Amino acid sequence: MPQPADNGIKNRLIEPSTMIAEVKRLLTAGVAMDQIAPELSKQFYIDIDLLNAVLRVMRKKMSARKQDQAKAEQDPPNLDDKAAA
């Protein structure tokens, strides 16, 4: 990731909403979960406790989403279900 061009001055990443946005940005860019902290620390001073909390919640959501997708793939739609028609 490119370094900011403002004489090496880093901003603080201490707000939960901003932290979540940056983590989501990195995840969509294909950065692995275990590489998020090093990547963020290149650009920001980070609150590591907040980052750990955000990553914990993200992992839970991703795990729940994977379980829901797996369950949806295993359960074929019921053909007798009139509401689905």
C-alpha positions in Angstrom: 0.0 0.0 0.0 1.3 3.4 -0.8 2.5 5.6 2.0 0.9 9.0 2.6 2.7 11.9 1.0 2.4 14.3 3.9 6.0 14.2 5.3 5.4 10.9 7.2 2.8 12.3 9.5 0.3 9.6 10.4 -3.2 10.2 11.6 -4.6 8.3 14.6 -7.1 5.6 13.9 -9.0 5.5 17.2 -12.7 5.9 16.2 -14.6 2.6 15.9 -16.5 3.6 12.7 -13.3 4.7 11.0 -11.5 1.6 12.1 -14.3 -0.6 10.7 -14.3 1.3 7.4 -10.5 0.8 7.0 -10.7 -2.9 7.9 -13.5 -3.4 5.4 -11.4 -1.5 2.8 -8.4 -3.8 3.4 -10.5 -6.9 3.3 -12.1 -6.0 0.0 -8.6 -5.2 -1.4 -7.7 -8.9 -0.6 -5.6 -8.4 2.5 -5.6 -11.4 4.8 -7.0 -10.9 8.4 -3.6 -11.5 9.9 -2.0 -8.8 7.8 -4.5 -6.1 8.6 -2.7 -4.8 11.7 0.7 -4.4 9.9 -1.0 -2.7 6.9 -2.9 -0.3 9.0 0.1 0.5 11.1 1.9 1.6 8.0 -0.6 4.4 7.5 -2.0 5.2 10.9 -1.3 5.1 14.6 -3.8 2.5 15.7 -5.6 1.6 18.9 -4.6 -2.1 19.0 -7.3 -3.0 21.5 -10.0 -1.4 19.3 -8.5 -3.2 16.2 -8.7 -6.5 18.0 -12.3 -5.9 19.0 -13.2 -5.0 15.4 -11.4 -8.0 14.0 -13.1 -10.3 16.5 -16.6 -9.0 15.5 -15.6 -9.2 11.8 -14.5 -12.9 12.2 -17.8 -13.7 13.9 -19.8 -12.1 11.2 -17.8 -13.8 8.5 -18.2 -17.2 10.2 -21.9 -16.7 10.6 -22.3 -15.7 7.0 -20.3 -18.8 5.9 -22.5 -21.1 8.0 -25.7 -19.5 6.6 -24.4 -20.0 3.0 -23.5 -23.6 3.8 -26.9 -24.3 5.3 -28.6 -22.7 2.3 -26.6 -24.9 -0.1 -27.5 -28.1 1.9 -31.2 -27.4 2.2 -32.8 -27.5 -1.3 -36.0 -25.5 -1.6 -39.2 -27.4 -0.7 -41.3 -27.9 -3.8 -44.5 -28.2 -1.8 -44.0 -24.8 -0.2 -46.7 -22.6 -1.6 -45.2 -19.4 -0.2 -42.1 -19.8 -2.3 -44.1 -20.0 -5.5 
